[in-house]
């Protein structure tokens, strides 16, 4: 059954559907734009995209790189193909499209819409040439760089959780489309985005926990996702599974290893038969604040882990947060100066303004 005929499909998903004709490696889209005159109220345009190569595949779909061969300008996109019999992917579409809004798209890989063909649906997304974070982790990162990335992912998780979504598989990457943290610009000034909502789930209003089968990626999955506690035989969990995963990701960035190398090690820690493995953090000279941050995020019991908003205020990230606020205030001041000068037919763009706008493309109201 076509996804668009699904009776409970969210309105946002219906509104973002693209007209498409798929034939082999080619996809033709009909798009409409608004012009500047009465005759241009509704301009019909055609785009043709050609599949270039496979980017990756996994249990949640296959992702291809495509190039626009007919349109206003040459451009690339990533397209994820999923079998439409999987009714669960309507939640993935809702998450991707919701967080493609300009309020959030500096934290999330942006989608341009979706379309159907045969028994498959296709999700059109921005293509980030630098790929996932995992390929950049060839050695431990400097602590300041790990802090940047952690804060950016945490900010995205905050938005997800505030909107009732739980990601359930936060990690630096393994392969497309199981990437989860994509790189826009690499270090020392990192800019990353969260991606892949293939197993994300939305919490309904009034529901404090979610239930599902075992999910996530070993090494990053929280104990309750792996059913390590007798009290979780119903597989109940909350947003705190994402907080655990981010802790494991921060540990990996700082040490180039995972905190738990086997299911047995994780089981012993979850049941307090062993302490948290801080030896690798100490070996890499991670600060005490870094130790404290990761151990809090990876508390065995979900109720002991901080919410994303709380974690953003911890000492390990406070200096990064303060720097970001100061940068944004300078951008705001420069923008105000530029507006005043423009009224006097004078144009001023400072080098500092250019730099900060590149580093922090978020709207000014999101501090």
N, C-alpha and C positions, 0 to 999 in steps of 0.2 A: 504494500500500500504506500503511495507517495507520502512523504513526510508532511507536505503542505496540507494533506487532507486529515491529518491528525487532529481530532476535535479539541484537544487540550493544548495545542501548540500555543506558546505565549505570543502575544501580539508583536513584541519586538522581533521575534524570529520571522513571523509572516512578513513584516514590513521590510526586512532586509533580504528578501529573496530576489535573485537576479534572473532575468530572462536569459536562457542559454540554449545553444544547440551544440552537442558534443559529437564529434566525428573523428574517431581515431585519436591522433595526437593534437587535434585542433579543437578549440572551443570558441564559439562566436557568441558575443553578448550584445544585447540591445539595451542601451542605457539612455536615460533622458535627463537633460539639464535645462536649467532656466536661463534665459538670455536677458537682454537689457531693453527689449522693446516688446510691444504687443504681439508682433509676429514671432517673437522668440520666447514666448512664455513657456513652451514645451518643445525643446529641441531633441530630435531623435538622432542618436549616434550609434555607430557600430564599432565594436572592438573584436579583434581576432587574436587569440593567444595560442602559442605553439609550445607543446611540452618539450623541455630541454633535456632534463635528466632526472633520475631518481635521487631524492635527498635522503630517504630512509623509509623503513617500514617496521611495524611492530603489531602487537595485539590490538591496538586501537586505531589502526588505519595505515595508509601509505601516503607519503608526502612527495610531491614533485615540484621541480622548479619550472616555471613557465615564463615565456617572454612575449610581450605584446608586439605583434607584427603589423597590426593595423589599428591606428588610433592617433591621438594628438602627439604623442611622443613615445620613444622607446622606454620600456619599463619592465621590471621583473616582479614576480610575485611567487609565493609558495602556495600550493594548493593541496589540501589534505582530503583524501578520498576515504569514505567510510561506507560500509554496507548499510543501506537504509532499513534493513530488517531490525537493526539494533535500535529499539525505541529509546534507549537511554541517551542517545546522542542529542536529543532535543535539549537536554540540560546543558550539554557542552556548547551548543549553539547559543543558548541564552546567555551563558557566562561570557563567551567570547564577544558577542555583540554588545552586551551591556558594558563591558569594560573596554570596548573600543571607543566609547564616548570620550570627548575631549577632556572631560574632567579626570579621566583615569588613564588615558592612553600613553602617558609617559611612564606608567608602571607596567603596562601589559602590551604584548604583541598585538597589533591592530588587525582587525578583520575588515575586509571590504564587502562582505556579504557571502551568500551561499547559493548554490543551485543544485538541481537534481538531473540525473540522467539514468534511465534504466532502474536498476536496483541499488544505485549508489547516490550518495550526496557528496558535494564538494564544498569545502570551506576555503574561500580566498583570503589570504593573509599577507601581511608585509613580509618581504624577504630580507633577512639580516645576514649580510655576507660573512660576518665574522663568526657566525654559527653559535653553538652553545658554549656555556662557560667551561664545561668539562675539558674541552680540547685545549683550553688555556691554562689548565691546572697541571703543569708539568713539574712543578716544585711548590713547596709552601709559599704562599703569598706573604708579602709584608703585612704586618698586623693592620696598619692604616688602610691598606687596600681591601682587606677582608672586612673591615668595618664599613667601608663605603658600600660594598655589595650587600652585606647583611642588612644594613639600614634600608636600602632601596627595595629589597625583597620583602622586608618586614612591613614597609609602607604599603606595598601591594596587598599583602595578606590582611592588613588592617581594613582596606577597602573591601576585600572579599568578605571578610567576616561581618563587617557592618551591613553588608547587603545580603547576608544569610547564606553565603557560599563557603564550602570547605573544599580545599584543593585536593587533599589526600595523597599527593605524590610530589611534594616539593623536593627538588634535588638540582644539582648543577647541570646534569644531563647524563644520558647514556648513549642515546642515538635518536635520530628523528624517527617517528614523531614523539618519542618519549623524552625529548628535550623538555626542560622545564624552566631553565634560566638562559635566556638568549642575550648575546653581547651586542650592544649598539656601538660602543667605543671601548677599547681595551685600556688596561692600566698604563700609567699610574692613576689616571682619572677615569674610573670605571663608570659606565652607564649600561645598566642591564634591565631587562624586562622579563616578567613572568609569562610563560606560555603553556600550552597544552592543558586544556581542561577536560581531557578524555575521561578521567574518572572523578572529576569534581562532582560535588553533590550540593544541592540547595536545601537548607534547613527551613522548614515551613514555620510561619509565625506561631509562636507559642510552644514550639518544640525545642527543647534544650539539647537533645542529643540525636544522633543518627544511627541507623543500623544497616549493616551490609555484610557481604562476604569479605574474606580476607583480601585486602588490596594494598597498594603501595609497592615500594621497591625495597628489598632486603638491604639493610644498611642504613636506610633512611626512614623506614616505617616505624611508627610508635608501637610500643608493646601491645596496646589495646587493639590495634589493627591486625596484629598477629595472633590475637586471642591468647595472650600469655597469662591472663588472670582468670581465675575461676569465676569471679563475679561478672565477667564480661562474656559469658557464654552466649548472650543475646547479641553480641557484637555491637554494643552501644558505645558511641564515642562522640566527641565534640570537636570544635575548631582547634583544640589543643594538639591534635595529631599533626597539624601544620607547624605548630611551634616546635614540637620535637624534631621534625624533619629539618627545619631551619637550623636548629642547634647542631644536628649531625653535619649539615652542609658547612656551617661555620668551622666546625672541627676539621673537616676535610680541607678547607681552604688554608687553614693555619698550619696543618701538620702533614698534609698529603697522604693521610691515612684515615680510615674510619674508626670511630671509637669502639665498635664491637665487630670483631672479625668473624664471629660465628653465632649461630642461633643460641648455642649453649651459653656463651658469654653474656648475651643480652638477657637470657632467662635468669641467670644468676643475679645480674644487676637489678632487674625488674622485681625480683623477690628478695632484694636486700641481702643476698648471700655474698655479694662483693661490692666494693666501692666503685665510684665512677673512675674510669681510666684516664687520669690526668697526666700520666708520665710523658705522653707524646707532646702535650701542650707545654710542659716544663722543658722538655728537650728542645723545643723550638722557641724558647724564651718568650712565651705568651704572657702578657701581664696578668696580675692577679684579678683585675677587673674582667679580663677576657675569660679567665678560668670561671669566675663567678657567673658571668653571663651565660656561658654554655651549660654549666651544670644546672642552672635554674631552668633553662629551656628544655633540658633533657631530664627533668625530674621523673622518676618512675611512675608516679601517680599523676594522672592527667589534671586533677584539681589543683595540684601544686605548681603547675606551669603558668606563667603570666600571659595575660591577653597581649595581643600585638601592640596596642596603644601603650600599655604599661611597659613592655619590653623596650619600646622606643625611647623611654625616659631613663633607662638604666645608665649608670656611669660610663660603661664601655662605649656607648653610642652618643652620649650627651655632647661631647666635643664636636662630633660630626654634625649633629643636629644644630648646634649653635652656629657652626660655620655656614651651614646651608641657609639658616635664617638671615645671617648677616649678608650673605651673597644676594639673597632675594631682595632684601631691603635696599641694597645698592642698585640692583637692577630697577627696582621701583622708582628710586630717586632719579636715576638717569632717564627713565622713561618720562617722568614728569617734566624734567628739564627739557627734553627733546620736544614734548608737546608745546611747551611755552614758546620755545624758539621757533617751532614750525608756524605758530600763529604770526610770527614776525617775519615769515618767509626765510628763516634761517634754519639750516639742517645741521644737526650735530649728532654724530654716532661715535661714542668713545670706544676705544679698544677694550676697556674693561666691560662695557655693556655687551659687546660682541662675545667676549669670552664667557661671561656668565650666562648669556642666553643659550649658548651651546651646551654648557654643562648642566643647566637647569631649565629644560624646556617646558616645565610644568607651568600652568596658569598661575599668576601671582597670588591668587587667593588661597592656593594650597600650600601652606607653609608647614 
